Amino acid sequence: MSKKFAYRNGADESTMAEYRLYRVDKEGHISEAAVIVSCEDDDAAIAEAKQYVDGVAIEVWDRDRRVAVLPSTE
């Protein structure tokens, strides 16, 4: 059985959305490949992204929508 993904459009609550987390350097450039996480909603994706903040900012994306920017801890 394949994993089912949906975006927050009133779809079944048991579905998860796929978010991309990007590490962004001080010049605003993406510094490596995205980390893909599956979360129930934006708040859960932001909470997941917080563990990746370490010397660089993290951008959280849902498809073509930027959900949040978490600033660097340095």
N, C-alpha and C positions, 0 to 999 in steps of 0.2 A: 504494500500500500504506500502510495507517495504522500509526502508531507503536504498539508494544505496551508496556503498562505492567503490572507485577505487583508485589506486595508480598512481603516476605520470608516466604514460607510454603512453601518448598521448590520453588517454581516453577522453570521453566527459567532457568538462570544468565544467558542472553543477554538477558533482559528487564531493563528499568530501572524504577525506582520514581520517582514524581513527588513531590517534597518542596516545601513552601512555606517561605520565609524571610521573617520579619517583623522590621522595625525597631521597637524598643520604646524609648520615651522614659524619662526618669528617674522619671516617675510611674507607669510600667508600662502605658502606653497604646500601642497600635499606631499608628505615626505615618504610615504610607503603605501602599499596596497591596502585597500579597505579591509576592516574586520567586519564580518557579517554576523549579526546577532538576530535571533528571533524573539520578539517580545509582544506582549498583549497590547501595549499602547505606547504613546510618546513618553509618558512619565517613566514607564518601566525601561524604555530604551535609554533615557537620560541617566537613570540610576545605574544601568549596566555600563554606560560610557564613562562614568566617574572613576571606575577602576583603571582606566587607561590614561588618565591625565597624569603626566609625570614629565615635566620639563617642556612639554609642547601642548598646544591647544588641541581639543578634539571637536570635530564637527559631526553632528548626528544627522543623517539623511534618511528620509522615507521617499524612495523613488527620486523625483526631481524636486522635492520639498525639503528645504533645510529646516530641521526641527529645532536645533539648539547649537550653540557654540559654548563649549566649556573652556574657560581660559586656563592657561598654563599655571602650574603651582609654583613656578619659579619667577 
